[in-house]
Amino acid sequence: DGMIKADDAILAQLDDNVVIAPGHGPVGNKKDLQAFRDMLAGVRDNVAALKKQGKSRDEVVAAKPTAKYDAVYGHFVIDPDFFTRIVYDGLK
């Protein structure tokens, strides 16, 4: 949730012509940051729904809640299963 809130705050300050040079990943623009933020929220929502159903962390990982985003984001710094575990553990 913190990363999503931070992205929302950053996005609110950017104009459409900004060039973003992240510490990790390719140079991008506001649209790219919005897509990344939306991925974070989508994965969080998917994991939260599964956790609310009483699924264990391993069951949530097996459900592949990141699948919709894996082609773009699933082969970078951390893999989808590890990211799912981070999100699961971060949810109350």
C-alpha positions in Angstrom: 0.0 0.0 0.0 2.9 2.4 0.8 4.3 2.0 -2.7 0.9 2.6 -4.3 0.4 5.7 -2.2 3.9 7.0 -3.0 3.3 6.4 -6.7 -0.1 8.3 -6.5 1.7 11.2 -4.9 4.4 11.3 -7.5 2.0 10.9 -10.4 0.0 13.9 -9.1 3.1 16.1 -9.5 4.2 15.0 -13.0 3.2 16.4 -16.3 2.7 14.2 -19.3 6.1 15.1 -20.8 8.3 13.9 -17.9 11.1 11.5 -18.4 11.6 9.1 -15.4 15.0 7.5 -14.7 14.4 4.9 -12.0 17.1 3.4 -9.9 16.1 0.0 -11.4 14.5 -0.6 -14.7 14.2 1.2 -18.0 13.8 5.0 -18.5 10.1 5.7 -18.8 7.4 8.3 -18.7 4.3 9.1 -16.7 2.2 6.5 -18.5 4.8 3.9 -17.6 4.7 4.9 -13.9 0.9 4.8 -14.0 1.0 1.3 -15.5 3.4 0.2 -12.8 1.2 1.7 -10.0 -1.8 -0.1 -11.5 0.1 -3.4 -11.5 0.9 -2.9 -7.8 -2.7 -2.2 -7.0 -4.0 -5.1 -9.2 -1.7 -7.7 -7.6 -2.5 -6.3 -4.1 -6.2 -6.7 -4.8 -5.8 -10.2 -6.2 -3.7 -11.3 -3.2 -6.0 -9.7 -0.7 -9.1 -11.4 -2.2 -7.3 -14.8 -2.0 -6.1 -14.1 1.5 -9.6 -13.1 2.6 -10.8 -16.5 1.4 -8.5 -18.1 3.9 -5.8 -19.2 1.5 -2.4 -19.8 2.8 0.6 -18.0 1.4 1.6 -21.1 -0.6 -1.9 -21.5 -1.9 -1.9 -17.8 -3.0 1.4 -18.2 -4.7 0.1 -21.3 -6.5 -2.9 -19.3 -7.7 -0.6 -17.0 -9.7 -2.2 -13.6 -8.8 0.5 -11.8 -10.8 -0.2 -13.7 -14.1 -1.8 -10.8 -15.9 1.3 -8.7 -15.3 4.1 -11.3 -15.6 4.9 -10.7 -19.3 5.9 -7.1 -18.5 7.0 -7.2 -14.9 7.6 -10.8 -14.1 11.3 -11.1 -15.2 13.1 -8.3 -13.5 14.5 -7.8 -10.1 12.2 -10.3 -8.2 10.2 -13.1 -9.7 6.4 -13.3 -9.4 6.3 -16.0 -6.7 8.6 -13.9 -4.4 6.7 -10.8 -5.1 3.4 -12.6 -4.2 4.9 -13.6 -0.9 6.0 -10.0 -0.2 2.5 -8.8 -0.9 0.8 -11.5 1.1 3.0 -10.9 4.1 2.4 -7.1 3.8 -1.4 -7.5 4.0 -3.2 -7.4 7.3 
